[in-house]
């Protein structure tokens, strides 16, 4: 039986969503010689160009809508991560009993069970941890690729001419929801905190999708979890395999020794904190998680030390842009939930102006109130502005912003030499921008023009 054969079902494979993941899945299915119907509810020149390229490969492509009857008759549906479970094509497939795979599931199946991979999930820190895992593997001389939610679809990796030795795979809850065979060589859970409550009916449902990573655990599995996170300790199942914990607050399998300022694996020092370039204790935690993960698959401490010493901030994640007039401008546009903004605030060692706003995701901003002791002012903007003002006024000086340019101008006027301006919005970007990358790029462009 072929990888795309489904017992009791015949016909074409349907791909829903034609972003980068859906496009890669369609190309991979066509490369296997299987008929595919691919659809996307959107429109636009970019989508039309994608559709034309896929049609040239023999795919039947529809943009601007979905043929629900055709999807219900498919042998299999492959889903892009941005398509919610409530979307009509997903519901049509589910009602008809059609198996649904995430694009990442398809990519991993085609790559094969013999390819080792480190899977990283969690509410915060997963992209940085994934990047660090990739860097540490490369420092050890492994032919490694980072893939998944970090940006490169797994189906693209499966299509590539050169096969990697090992993968670092970031998996979101949206992807894990439809990955029935996920079974990482090493699985990393960075933390659990409320998020995506605009998509999930309950916190338990959101956590449940994260914990699907553990569903196929075996005696050979290796699990890395956050010993400082009560939610992880509470929710992670007693599962098969070995489990290691990381901590920035005390001794653990991987830990930050504040007395000697060393990051350690057990009793072995790995790197001094001063030589690890990323800001904040949250990035120390990410480094410890990555170090434990690669150490579990044989990377020596010397390579881990070298890799961590060369680490660089990722775009839109506590990314220093530049200092202007003694004010440091920090781009943390990826902070799209309260928990992410909490860790950004905790990393601040100077007074700061906080840019907070966008599209509300269901959490109260009062959670931030007790953490704003160093905050000179909050500039509230976007659709969430009235909620932010109501939740934080009285705890900190709250200034109401208008357009994003206005927000930046107000921040420049409020910040003093020695301060920082921190874009850490705690909201999605979709009220003003296409995504958090566009928001962060706009922040950078304004700062670079100062």
RATARA-V513514 format. One record per backbone hydrogen bond with DSSP energy under -1.0 kcal/mol. NH is the residue of the N-H (numbers start at 0). CO is the residue of the C=O. E is the energy in kcal/mol with one decimal. If there is no record, write none. Layout:
nh->NH co->CO e->E
nh->NH co->CO e->E
This chain:
nh->4 co->1 e->-1.5
nh->8 co->5 e->-2.3
nh->12 co->34 e->-2.4
nh->13 co->75 e->-2.8
nh->14 co->36 e->-2.4
nh->15 co->77 e->-2.6
nh->16 co->38 e->-3.1
nh->22 co->18 e->-2.6
nh->23 co->19 e->-2.1
nh->24 co->20 e->-2.5
nh->25 co->21 e->-2.3
nh->26 co->22 e->-2.2
nh->27 co->23 e->-2.2
nh->28 co->24 e->-2.4
nh->29 co->25 e->-2.4
nh->30 co->26 e->-2.1
nh->31 co->27 e->-1.1
nh->32 co->29 e->-1.8
nh->33 co->28 e->-1.9
nh->36 co->12 e->-2.4
nh->37 co->59 e->-2.6
nh->38 co->14 e->-2.4
nh->39 co->61 e->-1.6
nh->47 co->43 e->-2.2
nh->48 co->44 e->-2.2
nh->49 co->45 e->-2.0
nh->50 co->46 e->-2.6
nh->51 co->47 e->-2.4
nh->52 co->48 e->-2.0
nh->53 co->49 e->-2.1
nh->54 co->50 e->-2.5
nh->55 co->51 e->-1.7
nh->57 co->54 e->-1.8
nh->58 co->53 e->-2.0
nh->59 co->35 e->-2.5
nh->61 co->37 e->-2.6
nh->63 co->39 e->-1.5
nh->63 co->41 e->-1.2
nh->64 co->39 e->-1.6
nh->67 co->65 e->-1.1
nh->70 co->66 e->-2.1
nh->71 co->67 e->-2.3
nh->72 co->68 e->-1.0
nh->73 co->70 e->-1.1
nh->74 co->11 e->-2.4
nh->76 co->98 e->-2.5
nh->77 co->13 e->-3.0
nh->78 co->100 e->-3.0
nh->79 co->15 e->-2.2
nh->82 co->79 e->-1.7
nh->86 co->83 e->-1.8
nh->90 co->86 e->-2.4
nh->91 co->87 e->-2.6
nh->92 co->88 e->-1.9
nh->93 co->89 e->-2.5
nh->94 co->90 e->-2.8
nh->95 co->91 e->-1.4
nh->96 co->93 e->-1.3
nh->97 co->92 e->-2.7
nh->100 co->76 e->-3.0
nh->101 co->177 e->-2.8
nh->102 co->78 e->-1.9
nh->105 co->101 e->-1.8
nh->106 co->102 e->-2.4
nh->107 co->103 e->-2.4
nh->108 co->104 e->-2.2
nh->109 co->105 e->-2.3
nh->110 co->106 e->-2.1
nh->111 co->107 e->-1.7
nh->114 co->111 e->-1.4
nh->117 co->166 e->-2.8
nh->118 co->185 e->-2.6
nh->119 co->168 e->-3.1
nh->120 co->187 e->-2.8
nh->122 co->190 e->-1.5
nh->128 co->124 e->-2.5
nh->129 co->125 e->-2.4
nh->130 co->126 e->-2.6
nh->131 co->127 e->-2.5
nh->132 co->128 e->-2.6
nh->133 co->129 e->-2.3
nh->134 co->130 e->-2.3
nh->135 co->131 e->-2.7
nh->136 co->132 e->-2.3
nh->137 co->133 e->-2.2
nh->138 co->134 e->-2.2
nh->139 co->135 e->-1.1
nh->140 co->137 e->-1.8
nh->141 co->136 e->-2.4
nh->143 co->141 e->-1.4
nh->144 co->165 e->-1.4
nh->146 co->167 e->-2.4
nh->147 co->151 e->-2.9
nh->148 co->169 e->-3.0
nh->150 co->147 e->-2.1
nh->156 co->152 e->-1.4
nh->157 co->153 e->-2.2
nh->158 co->154 e->-1.3
nh->159 co->155 e->-1.1
nh->164 co->142 e->-3.4
nh->165 co->142 e->-1.2
nh->166 co->115 e->-1.6
nh->167 co->144 e->-2.6
nh->168 co->117 e->-3.4
nh->169 co->146 e->-2.4
nh->170 co->119 e->-2.7
nh->175 co->171 e->-2.5
nh->176 co->172 e->-1.6
nh->177 co->174 e->-1.6
nh->178 co->175 e->-1.5
nh->181 co->178 e->-1.3
nh->184 co->116 e->-1.9
nh->185 co->116 e->-1.5
nh->186 co->221 e->-2.9
nh->187 co->118 e->-3.2
nh->188 co->223 e->-2.7
nh->189 co->120 e->-2.6
nh->198 co->195 e->-1.8
nh->199 co->195 e->-2.6
nh->205 co->201 e->-1.7
nh->206 co->202 e->-2.9
nh->207 co->203 e->-2.5
nh->208 co->204 e->-1.7
nh->209 co->205 e->-1.7
nh->210 co->206 e->-2.4
nh->211 co->208 e->-1.0
nh->212 co->209 e->-1.4
nh->213 co->210 e->-1.7
nh->214 co->211 e->-1.7
nh->216 co->213 e->-1.6
nh->220 co->217 e->-1.6
nh->222 co->241 e->-3.1
nh->223 co->186 e->-3.0
nh->224 co->243 e->-2.5
nh->226 co->245 e->-2.2
nh->228 co->225 e->-1.3
nh->232 co->228 e->-2.1
nh->233 co->229 e->-2.1
nh->234 co->230 e->-2.6
nh->235 co->231 e->-2.5
nh->241 co->220 e->-2.5
nh->243 co->222 e->-3.1
nh->245 co->224 e->-1.9
nh->246 co->253 e->-2.1
nh->253 co->244 e->-1.7
nh->254 co->263 e->-2.2
nh->255 co->246 e->-1.4
nh->256 co->261 e->-3.0
nh->257 co->255 e->-1.1
nh->260 co->256 e->-1.7
nh->261 co->256 e->-1.1
nh->262 co->270 e->-3.0
nh->263 co->254 e->-3.3
nh->264 co->267 e->-2.3
nh->265 co->252 e->-1.9
nh->267 co->264 e->-2.2
nh->269 co->262 e->-3.5
nh->270 co->262 e->-1.1
nh->272 co->260 e->-3.4
nh->274 co->271 e->-1.8
nh->275 co->272 e->-1.5
nh->283 co->279 e->-1.2
nh->284 co->280 e->-2.5
nh->285 co->281 e->-2.0
nh->286 co->282 e->-2.3
nh->287 co->283 e->-2.4
nh->288 co->284 e->-2.4
nh->289 co->285 e->-2.4
nh->290 co->286 e->-2.7
nh->291 co->287 e->-2.5
nh->292 co->288 e->-2.0
nh->293 co->289 e->-2.4
nh->294 co->290 e->-2.2
nh->295 co->291 e->-1.7
nh->297 co->294 e->-1.6
nh->298 co->293 e->-2.3
nh->303 co->299 e->-1.7
nh->304 co->300 e->-2.9
nh->305 co->301 e->-2.1
nh->306 co->302 e->-2.6
nh->307 co->303 e->-2.6
nh->308 co->304 e->-1.9
nh->310 co->307 e->-1.2
nh->316 co->313 e->-1.6
nh->318 co->330 e->-2.4
nh->320 co->328 e->-2.9
nh->323 co->326 e->-2.8
nh->326 co->323 e->-1.6
nh->327 co->418 e->-2.1
nh->328 co->321 e->-2.2
nh->329 co->420 e->-2.9
nh->330 co->318 e->-2.8
nh->331 co->422 e->-2.2
nh->333 co->315 e->-2.7
nh->334 co->331 e->-2.3
nh->335 co->333 e->-1.8
nh->340 co->336 e->-1.7
nh->341 co->337 e->-2.4
nh->342 co->338 e->-1.7
nh->343 co->339 e->-1.7
nh->344 co->340 e->-2.6
nh->345 co->341 e->-2.1
nh->347 co->344 e->-1.5
nh->351 co->373 e->-1.5
nh->352 co->419 e->-2.4
nh->353 co->376 e->-2.5
nh->354 co->421 e->-2.8
nh->355 co->378 e->-2.4
nh->357 co->380 e->-1.1
nh->358 co->427 e->-2.4
nh->367 co->364 e->-2.0
nh->368 co->365 e->-1.2
nh->370 co->367 e->-2.0
nh->371 co->368 e->-1.1
nh->375 co->351 e->-2.9
nh->377 co->396 e->-2.8
nh->378 co->353 e->-3.0
nh->379 co->398 e->-2.6
nh->380 co->355 e->-1.5
nh->383 co->357 e->-2.2
nh->384 co->381 e->-1.7
nh->387 co->383 e->-2.4
nh->388 co->384 e->-2.7
nh->389 co->385 e->-2.1
nh->390 co->386 e->-2.3
nh->391 co->387 e->-2.3
nh->392 co->388 e->-2.1
nh->394 co->391 e->-2.6
nh->395 co->391 e->-1.2
nh->398 co->377 e->-3.3
nh->400 co->379 e->-3.4
nh->406 co->402 e->-2.3
nh->407 co->403 e->-2.3
nh->408 co->404 e->-2.2
nh->409 co->405 e->-2.5
nh->410 co->406 e->-2.2
nh->411 co->407 e->-2.3
nh->412 co->408 e->-1.7
nh->413 co->409 e->-1.7
nh->414 co->410 e->-2.4
nh->417 co->325 e->-3.0
nh->418 co->415 e->-2.6
nh->419 co->350 e->-1.5
nh->420 co->327 e->-2.7
nh->421 co->352 e->-3.0
nh->422 co->329 e->-2.5
nh->423 co->354 e->-1.2
nh->423 co->421 e->-1.0
nh->425 co->334 e->-2.0
nh->427 co->358 e->-1.8
nh->431 co->428 e->-1.5
nh->432 co->428 e->-3.1
nh->438 co->434 e->-1.7
nh->439 co->435 e->-2.7
nh->440 co->436 e->-2.6
nh->441 co->437 e->-2.2
nh->442 co->438 e->-2.1
nh->443 co->439 e->-2.5
nh->444 co->440 e->-2.6
nh->445 co->441 e->-2.2
nh->446 co->442 e->-2.3
nh->447 co->443 e->-3.0
nh->448 co->444 e->-1.1
nh->449 co->446 e->-1.5
